[in-house]
Amino acid sequence: AVYQMTWEEKYIPAVLGEPLSKYEGYDPNVDARVDVFFSTCSFRYGHSGMSSLVRLLDEEWEPLPQDPMLMRDVFNRTEEVVRLISAQNNGLGRYAMAAVMRGLAHDATRAPDASFVDDMSLFMGGSVAKNIQRGRDNGLPPYNEAREWFFGMYEPLEDLGYTSLGAESYLDT
């Protein structure tokens, strides 16, 4: 219940800029399936908000000696992390996941955007490439086509105030 309340009353309003409308009850005429476009984009959205650091906090919300750890060093290595924390913290290994969860709850998440931290793109088994391929496999349209479909318009990114430095501008530095 706390998890659901946190998502519905804190996270979703922060992302959408407004709270969800009040639940009016079950409507059998509403299609409850998750749209493929939405679910595929959701992976990209969530992954772009990840941090390169994994915080480890004790019961008093103080950093453990190993805090922080790099995502690249702990990804897919849960057992190793638990053993490390246990060996260096007098048996605290049984609380390792609680220490990670406290770290996640303590630190503000990165604002989701169009970029990924290096730990995601370079060290975590091609997560970014998998996100892109998942989009292709599921038929996501190119970015500008999606913008036109959702917003009924197309403006070049330059018209939106976006500027891109080409590779040639890096050669001069």
C-alpha positions as CSV (number, residue, x, y, z in Angstrom):
1,A,0.0,0.0,0.0
2,V,2.9,2.4,0.8
3,Y,4.5,1.6,-2.6
4,Q,1.2,2.3,-4.5
5,M,0.6,5.5,-2.5
6,T,4.1,6.7,-3.2
7,W,3.7,6.1,-7.0
8,E,0.2,7.5,-7.2
9,E,0.5,10.5,-4.9
10,K,4.1,11.5,-5.2
11,Y,5.9,10.2,-8.3
12,I,3.2,10.4,-11.0
13,P,2.1,13.9,-10.1
14,A,5.8,15.0,-10.1
15,V,6.3,13.5,-13.6
16,L,2.9,14.6,-15.1
17,G,2.7,17.9,-13.3
18,E,-0.7,17.1,-11.9
19,P,-2.3,14.3,-9.8
20,L,-4.2,11.5,-11.4
21,S,-7.9,11.9,-11.7
22,K,-10.0,10.3,-9.0
23,Y,-10.8,6.6,-9.6
24,E,-14.4,6.4,-10.6
25,G,-14.7,2.6,-10.5
26,Y,-14.3,-0.3,-13.0
27,D,-15.5,0.3,-16.5
28,P,-15.8,-2.9,-18.5
29,N,-15.8,-0.9,-21.8
30,V,-12.2,0.4,-21.2
31,D,-9.5,-1.6,-22.8
32,A,-7.1,-2.4,-19.9
33,R,-4.3,-3.8,-22.0
34,V,-0.9,-2.0,-21.9
35,D,-0.1,-0.4,-25.2
36,V,3.1,-1.7,-26.9
37,F,4.2,1.9,-27.7
38,F,3.8,2.9,-24.0
39,S,5.5,-0.1,-22.5
40,T,8.5,0.1,-24.9
41,C,9.0,3.8,-24.3
42,S,8.6,3.3,-20.6
43,F,11.8,1.2,-20.5
44,R,13.8,4.0,-22.1
45,Y,12.2,6.6,-19.8
46,G,13.0,4.7,-16.6
47,H,16.5,3.7,-17.6
48,S,17.5,7.4,-18.4
49,G,16.8,8.3,-14.8
50,M,19.3,5.9,-13.3
51,S,22.4,7.0,-11.5
52,S,26.0,5.6,-11.7
53,L,26.1,5.3,-7.9
54,V,24.6,2.7,-5.7
55,R,24.3,4.2,-2.2
56,L,24.5,1.9,0.9
57,L,23.1,3.3,4.1
58,D,22.8,1.6,7.5
59,E,19.7,1.7,9.8
60,E,20.6,5.2,11.0
61,W,20.8,6.3,7.3
62,E,24.6,6.8,7.6
63,P,26.9,5.6,4.8
64,L,28.4,2.1,5.1
65,P,32.1,1.9,4.5
66,Q,31.6,0.7,0.9
67,D,29.3,3.6,0.1
68,P,29.0,4.6,-2.7
69,M,29.5,1.7,-5.1
70,L,29.6,2.1,-8.9
71,M,26.7,0.6,-10.8
72,R,29.1,-1.0,-13.2
73,D,30.8,-2.9,-10.3
74,V,27.5,-4.2,-8.8
75,F,25.2,-4.9,-11.7
76,N,24.3,-8.6,-11.9
77,R,26.6,-9.3,-8.9
78,T,24.2,-9.4,-6.0
79,E,25.8,-12.3,-4.2
80,E,29.2,-10.7,-4.4
81,V,27.9,-7.4,-3.0
82,V,26.2,-9.2,-0.1
83,R,29.4,-11.1,0.7
84,L,31.4,-7.9,0.6
85,I,29.1,-6.0,2.8
86,S,28.9,-8.9,5.2
87,A,32.7,-9.4,5.4
88,Q,33.4,-5.8,6.0
89,N,30.5,-4.9,8.3
90,N,30.5,-7.6,11.0
91,G,27.7,-9.7,9.5
92,L,25.6,-6.9,8.1
93,G,25.4,-8.8,4.8
94,R,21.9,-10.0,5.7
95,Y,20.9,-6.3,5.6
96,A,22.6,-5.6,2.2
97,M,19.4,-5.2,0.2
98,A,17.9,-3.0,2.9
99,A,21.0,-0.8,2.7
100,V,20.6,-0.5,-1.0
101,M,16.9,0.3,-0.7
102,R,17.7,3.0,1.9
103,G,20.2,4.5,-0.5
104,L,17.6,4.6,-3.3
105,A,15.0,6.2,-1.0
106,H,17.5,8.7,0.3
107,D,18.9,10.2,-2.9
108,A,16.9,12.1,-5.5
109,T,16.7,10.4,-8.8
110,R,18.2,11.9,-11.9
111,A,15.7,13.7,-14.0
112,P,14.8,11.4,-16.9
113,D,16.1,12.8,-20.2
114,A,17.4,11.6,-23.6
115,S,20.8,10.5,-22.2
116,F,22.0,7.5,-20.1
117,V,24.8,7.4,-17.6
118,D,28.0,5.7,-18.9
119,D,27.4,2.7,-16.5
120,M,24.2,2.0,-18.4
121,S,25.5,2.4,-21.9
122,L,29.1,1.0,-21.5
123,F,29.1,-1.5,-18.7
124,M,25.7,-3.1,-18.3
125,G,25.5,-5.6,-21.1
126,G,24.4,-3.1,-23.8
127,S,21.3,-1.9,-22.0
128,V,21.0,1.2,-24.2
129,A,21.5,-0.8,-27.4
130,K,18.8,-3.3,-26.1
131,N,16.4,-0.3,-25.5
132,I,16.9,0.9,-29.0
133,Q,16.5,-2.6,-30.5
134,R,13.4,-3.2,-28.4
135,G,12.0,-0.1,-29.9
136,R,12.7,-1.3,-33.4
137,D,11.4,-4.8,-32.7
138,N,8.1,-3.3,-31.4
139,G,7.7,-0.9,-34.3
140,L,8.3,2.4,-32.5
141,P,8.2,5.2,-35.0
142,P,11.1,7.6,-35.4
143,Y,11.1,10.4,-32.9
144,N,9.8,13.2,-35.1
145,E,7.0,10.9,-36.4
146,A,5.9,10.2,-32.8
147,R,6.0,14.0,-32.0
148,E,3.8,14.7,-35.0
149,W,1.4,12.0,-34.0
150,F,1.1,13.1,-30.4
151,F,1.3,16.8,-30.9
152,G,-0.1,17.2,-34.4
153,M,2.9,19.2,-35.6
154,Y,6.4,18.8,-36.6
155,E,9.1,21.4,-35.7
156,P,12.8,20.8,-36.4
157,L,14.7,20.6,-33.1
158,E,16.5,23.8,-33.9
159,D,13.1,25.6,-33.8
160,L,12.7,24.3,-30.3
161,G,15.9,25.9,-29.1
162,Y,18.0,22.8,-29.5
163,T,21.4,23.2,-30.9
164,S,23.8,20.5,-31.9
165,L,27.5,20.7,-32.1
166,G,28.7,18.7,-35.0
167,A,31.9,16.6,-34.8
168,E,33.8,19.3,-36.6
169,S,33.4,21.7,-33.6
170,Y,35.2,19.2,-31.4
171,L,38.2,18.9,-33.7
172,D,39.1,22.6,-33.1
173,T,39.5,22.1,-29.3
